[in-house]
C-alpha cells in the first residue's frame, strides 16, 4: 500500500479516528451486536466513553464522506444505542449551510439564467442542509412552489479522495485480516462508492423521480415529487415542493386522530411492488426521507439512492419474501443458497440449521420489534460465517426493509408486517403469472420452441454419430461418480441395443421386398428371422427396464 504526500492528512485523520474508537465500549458493543453475540454485556447509553455529541462532532470534522457514513449509521437501530441514533440523525439536516452567495452563483451557472428571471421568489434560508447539498424553497414565474436542491461545490472531488483512501485501507485489511476478508470490506466499500457517486448526479435523481412516480401512480396514499427539468442539471435539482412533516416528527395526537393503517398497508404494498414487480426500488427509505403530507399522503423523497433488480433476481426475492412471511426456515435457506456462491469450506448443513432457527425464533413479531430487515442482515452474517457468499442484493433488501420497519413502527406500532407481506406477495405472484400468459410472452415461447424444433434433428444426429463412434462424452460433477458413470454406461448400452433392434426391423422390411426361395409362413425367411430376433430383443430390453431397474432401485 503506497502513501503519497497528498494522502497524509487523510490517513492521519482516519487513523486518529480509529485509534480513538477502536477499543472503546461503543465500538465493542456495536461489533458484538452486528455479529449477534448475545452474551456481551449491554451498557447504558450514558456510560460509554464517547458521548453521542462527541461522535457527531468527530464525524463532522472528518469531512463529507464520513458525515454520509454517519447518516447511514443513523438508520441502523440494530447496531447503535438510541441516544447515538438520535444524535447521528442530526447529521441529516444540521450540516453547516452553503453561503447564499455561493448558492446564487451555482444556480445561475447551472440553469443558464438569472435567479430573478427564473423565480418569483427564492428564499435565502435553506430548508435543510445535508452532506451533499442543501434545499431552498422557491416559487416559479408560473406561481408553482418548488424545492431547489443545490450540490455543495467541490463535493465530488472530496468524496473521491476519501473513497480512494478508504479503498487502499480496505484492500490492506482484506489482505491481512480474516474479519475483513470474511465480510468482504472491499466489496462493501465498492458498493458504497457506487451509491455515493450516483447520489452526486442530480440528472440521474431527476430520472429516478420520474420513473418511481410512474410506477407508483396507482397508489392513492403515496406521492413522489416530480422534477422540473427545465430548471435542473447535474448539480441543481428543482422539484415539486411537498408540504408536510417527517415521519419522525408526527405527534402522538396526529396518530390518534387518524387511522393510518390503510396508509401503512399501501406503503408496504408499494415497496413490495418495487422489489418483486418493477425491479426499481427507492433504496434509502429512512424516516428522514419519508414525509407525511398535509393531505395524509406519504411522500417518498430523495431518490439519489435506488436499487435495481433483474427479472431473475425479482423471482428469487419473491420466493424469499414468501418463505419469510410463512415462517418457513427450510424454504428460506433453499432460496438463499440458490442466490449464493459456496466457498471451498462452506458448511451448508450448519447454515440451514441456523437459518431455520432464527426464522422460527422471529415468529409473531409486530412492527415495533423491528425484526424483518434485521433478519435478512443477520442471514448475510450467518452465510459469511459458513463461507457462503450471498448476493449483495439480499443485504440491500435487508437495509430497505430495516428502514421500512422503522417507518411502520412509527406510524402503526402493532401493524403485522409478516401478514401484509404474505397477502401482497401472493397477489403479486398471481399478477406475474398472468402477465407471463399474455400473447407477447407466449409468442416468445413459440419462437424458442421453433428454434428447438429446428435444431433438434441436427443435435440428435450428432449424438447418435458420437454414440456410433464411441465418442459420446458427458461431464458430471457429482458425489458418487462411479454410480453415475455406470448408469450412463448402461444407458449407452441400451441406446446402442435399441439402435441395433431398429436397424434389424428396417433391414427386415427391406428384405421383405426381395424374392427368395427360402420362405416361412409364405414370407421371405431371412426377413422373418430378423423380425423374430428384433421382437425377442425388444421384449428382453423392455423386461430389463421395467422389472430389473425397479428391483435395483428398491435395493438402493
N, C-alpha and C positions, 0 to 999 in steps of 0.2 A: 504494500500500500504506500503510494507516494504522497508526500505532503509538500505542496508548493507554498511559497510565502503568502499568496493571496488567500489561502485557506487557513492560515494560522489562527486568526481571530475567531473564525467559526469553530475550529476544532477546540480552541481554548474555552469558548462559551459552552459548547456541548459537553466536554469532559468535566468542566466545573459543575455543570448542572447534574450530571450523572454521579459525580463523587458526593454531591450533597444529598441526593435522594436514593442512591443505590442500596445502602444498608439501613435506610430509615424504616420505621414501623409501617408507615403508609405504603411504601413500595412493597414490603413483605406481605402485607395483608392483601394488596391488590393482586400480586402474583399468585398468592395462595388461592384467592377467590377465582381467578382466571383458570387455575389448574384444578379447581373444585376440590381442594384439600380441606375436608370437613373438620379436621382435628386442630386447625390453627385457632388460637385464641383471639376473638374479635375484640377490639378495643373501642372505647367511646370516641366519637368524632373529635372531642376536645383534648384527648390525651396524646395525639400524635405530635412529634417534634416540630413539624412544619404546619402552620395554620393554613386553612383554605385560602385566606387572603395572600399569604406569602407565596403559595404555589401559583396563584394567578399572576402576581407581580413578576415572579421568575419567568413565567412563560411569555409575558408581555416583553420583558427585557431581552428574551431570546430572539424575538422577531416574528414576522407574519406567519411563517411556516409552522412554528411551534404554537402560535395562537390558534391556528387551524387545527392542529393536533389536540389542543386543549378543548376546542369546540366539539371535536369528535368524541373525546372522553366524557364531555358533559352529557352525552346521550347514552351513556353506558351505566345504568344503575346496578347492573350485575357486577361491576368492578369496584366502584368507589362509594364511600360513605355519603350520606345525604348532604352534609354540610359542604363537602368538596364539590358535589354535583351542582349545588346551588351557586357556589362561588364561580365555578367554571362557566355556568350559564351566562354570567355577565360578560364573558368574552364574546358572546354572540352579538352584543349590541354596544358595549361600552368601550370600544376601541377609540382612541383619540381621533377626532374627525379630521378630514382634509380641509384646509383653509378654503373659504368660499372663492377667493381669487383664483385658486388653482382649479376648483370645480368649474368656475365660469370659463376658464381657458380651455379645459378639456372638452366640455360640452360643445363649445363653438367650433373647435377644431374637428371634432368627430362628426357632428351633424352638418357641418358646412354652412352654417348661417348664425347670425347673432341671436342670443337668447331672447332679446326683446322682440325680435321678429317672429321667432318660433312659438313663444309662450306669452300668454297674457300676464301670467304671474309665475314666479319661480322663487320658492321660499329659500332663504339663505340657511336657516337652521335645518340640519338633516333630521329625518325621521328616525334613522338608525345608522350606526356606523360599525362596520364589521371589518374583519382582517383583510378581505379582498377589495371591498368597496363600501360605498355608503349611498343612502337613498334620500332623495329630496322630493317633496310634494310640489306639483306644478299644475298649471292649467293651460291647455292648448288654446289657440286662437278660436277654435270651434266651441270652446266652453267645456270641453271634456276634461275632467280631473284625472291626472295621471301621476304615477310614481316614476321617478327617473333615478336609475342606479348608475353610479359612476365608479369606474375602476380606479384604484389607487395608482398613482404614477410610479413606474419602475417596479411594480409588484412582481411581474413575471420574472424579471432578472433575479430578484431576491429569492423567489421560490426555487428557481433552477439552481442557484448557488447552494442553498441549504440542502436541496434534494441530492445534489451531487455529493456533498459532504456525507450525508446520511447513507448514500449508496455505497461509498467506499467503506464506511464503518460497518454496514450490514454485511458486505461481502467478506470483510475481515472476520466478523463474528461467526458467520456461517462456516468459514474455513477452519476456525479454531475452537468452536464450542458446539457441544451436542444439542443444547437447547435451541440455539439459533438455527441449527440445521434441521432439527425435528419440526420446528414451527415455521420454517421457510421464511425467515425475516426478509431475505432479499426479494422473494416473491410478493410479500405483503407490501414492501416499500415500492416495488414496481407498480402494483395496483394503486397505491396512494398517489404516486406520481401521475399516472394516467388520469385519475379522478380530478386532481388539482389542476392539471393543465386544461382539462375540459371546462372546469369552472371559470377559468380565465378568459374563455371565448364567449362573449355575450351574444354573438351571432348564433352560435350553437344553442345557447339557452333560449333565445327567441324561437327558434325552430322547435325546440323541445316543448315550449309552452303551447305552440300551435298544435303539435301532434297530440299531446295529452288532452288538450281542450276538445279536439275532435273525438278522441277515444272515449271520453267521459261525458259527452254531451247528453246522453240519455239519463244521467243521474241528476234528478231534480234538486237534491240536497247538497250537491257539490258544485264548486265553480273553480275555474282556472283562469287567472287574469291573463288577457291576451296582449301581445306586444304591439306597439305602434311602430311598424318597420321603417317608416319614413324618418323617424327620429331616433333610430337605433343604429349601433355599429358594434365593432368588436370590443369597444371599451365603454360604450354607453348603451343602456337598455331602458327604453321608455315603454311602460306598460300601464294597463288599466289600474286605477287606484282602488284598493279594497278597504272599505270602511268596516272595521271590526276590531276584535281583540285576539291576542294569542290565546291558545287553549289553556296555557298555564295561568292566565290572568282572569279566567272566568270565576265569578264569585259563587259560593255555595247557594246563594239566593237564586241566581240565574238557573242553576241546575234544578232546584226545587220547583221553580216557576214553569219550566219547560220540560216536556218529556223528550229526552234526547236519544231514546232507544232506536227509533226509526233512522235517525241521522247516523248513529254509530253503525247500525246494521248495513246501511248503504255504503258507508266508508269502507267497511270490511269487504263487501262485495266488489267495490270499485278496485281495491288493491288486489284482490284475487283475480279479477278480470285482467288487470295489468300483467300479473305474473304468469297466468296459465293460458290466456287467450291472445292478448296483444303482444306480449314479449317486450313491452316497453314500460318501464316502471320508474316512478318517482322514488329514487333510491335514498333520499335523505328526509324522511317524514318525521323529524324530531319536533317536539312541541313548539319550538320557536318558528318553524316553517309552516305550521298549520294554524289558521285563524278561523274564529267563529264570527261570521259577518253579522251586521245589524238585522238582517232578514233571516237569521238562523240557517245559514248555509255554511258548509265547511269549505274554506278556500285553501287550495294547495299552492304554496308559494315556493319560490327559489328552485327552479328546475335546472340548476347548474350540474347537479349530480343525478344521472339516470343510469339504470341498468338495462341491458338488452339481452334477451334470452332467445336462442334459436328454437324453431318448432320442436326439434327432438328434445331439447332441454325442457321446454314447456311441458311436454308429456311426462317427463321424469319428475318434474316438480309437482305436477298434478297428482301423480301416484304417491309422492312423498306426503303431500298435504292430506290426501285421503287416508293414508296409513296412520298419520299422526292424529287426525280427527277421530279415528276409530280406536285409538289407543292400541294399535296392533304393532307391537315391537318387532316381531319377526318380519312382517312386510316392510316396516321402516328400514330394517337392516338390509333387506334384499335390495331395496331401491337405492340406498346409499352405496352399497357395494357395486351396483350396476353403474353408478356415476363416478367410480373411483379407479385409481391405479394402485395395484398391490405391489408393495416393496418386496425385496427378497425374503425378509424375515417377517412378513405380515402374519399376524395372529388373528385370523378370521373368526375362529371359534370364540375367543375372548371378546372380540369386537361385538359379535352377535349377542352374546350373553349380557354384556354391559349395556348395549342399546336397549335390549328388551327390558332390562331392569329399570332404567331411567324413564322409559316411556310408561311403564306400569306405575311407577312412583309418582308420575305427574298427572294421574287421572283426577278428574273432577276439580280442576283448578279454575278459579274465576279470573277475570281480567286484572283485578287488583294484585294478584300474585305474580304477575309479570313473568310467566313461565314459557310461553310459546317460542319467542325469539331466543331466549337464553338456552332453551333445549337444543336448538339447532347449533348454536355456538359450542355448547358442551359436546355435541356429537362430533364436531370438527376436531375438538381437542382429543376425544377418545380415539378417533381414527388416527390422528398423528401419533399417539402413544403406542398404537398397534401397528405402526409402519404402513398405514393405509392413507393414500392421498386423495381426499375428496375434492371434487372440482370446486374452484373458488366461488362459483355462483351460489353454492349452498351457504357459505359464510355470508355472502351479500344478502341472501334471503333472510338469514338469521338476524342480521342487523336491521333490515327493513321491518321485520315482524317485532323485533325488540322495541324499536321506536314506536311502532303502531300500538304495541301493548301499553305504552305509557299514555298515549293519547286516549285510548279506550278507557283505561283505568281512571283517567281524569274526568271524562265525560259520563261514564256509566260503570262504576266500580264492580257491580255484580253481573256485568254482561258475560254471557257464556260464549267465549270466543271459539272454543272447540266445536260447539253445536253449530255456530254460524258458519264456520269453515266447512263442516260436514254438509250442511244444507246447500251452500252456494257452489261448492266444487262438484257436487253431483249434478247440479243443474247445468254447470258449465261443461261437464263431461258429456252430457246429453247433447248440448248445443254443438260441441266439437264433432260428435259423431254424425249429427245431422248435416253439418257443413261438408263432411267428407263424402256424403251421399249426393251432393249437388252434381248436376250434369258435367260441369267443367272438371271436377275431380274424377268422375267416372271416365271421362274422356282421356284423362291422363293415364288411368289404369288400363284402358283399352289400348293405348299406344304402347305401354310397357308389355302388355300381353302379345301385341302384334310383333314387337321386337323379339320376344321369347320364341314365338312360333316360327319366325324367320330364321333364327339362329339355332333352334333345337336340332334339325336334321344334321347340320354340319358338326355340331358338338357330339351328337350320338355317333356319327361316323368316325370322329376322331377317337372316341372312347373305345369303340369296337375294334378299330385299327390298332390302337395301343394294346388292347387285350390280346389280339391275334399275334402281335409281335412280341408279346411278353414285356411291354414297356409301360404298362399301366402302373402309375405310382400315386399314392396318396400320403400326405404328411399329416400325422396325427400327434397332437400334444395331449397326452392322457396319462393317468396314473398307472394303469395296468396295460402297458404297451403290448405285451405278448398276447394277452387275450384279444385285444383289438386286431393285432396282426393275424392271429389265427382265424378270427371272424371274417376278416376281409379276404383271406385266402380261400375260406370256404365259399364266400360269395362269388369270388372269381371263378372257382371250380364249377359252381353251379351255373354261372352265366355261360361258361365255356360249354358245359354239357347241354345247356339249353340251346345254344347255337348249333351244336352237332345234331341234336334232335331235329331242330328246324331245318337244317341242311338235308337230313335224311328224308324228311317229308317232301321238301322241294324236289330233291333228286328222284324220289319215287314217283312224284307227279309227272315229272318229265319222262321217266321210263315207261309210264302207262301208255304213252303215245307211240312207243317203238314196238313194231310187231315182233313176236317171239314164239318159238315152238314150245318153250317151257312155260306152262300156264298153271295157275292154281285158281280153282273156282271160276275158270273162264277168263281170268285176267293174267297179264304178264307176271310170271312167277317171281322174278327178281324185284319188281316193284312192290308186290305183296309182302315179300320178306322184309324189305326196307320199312314199309308201313308197320309191320308187326314189331320189328325191333324198336322203331320210334315210339310206338304205343307203350311197349314194356318200359323203355327208358323214361317216358313221361310219367307213367304210373309210379315207378320207383322214386323218381325225383319228388313227386307230389307227396308220396308217403313219408319220405325223409323230412320234408319241410314241415308237414302238418303234425306228425307224431314224434319224430326223433328230436326236433328242436324244442318242442313243448316239454318233452321229458328232460332235456338238458337244462332248460330254464328253471324247472321245478327243483332239480338237484341243486342249482345255484341258490 
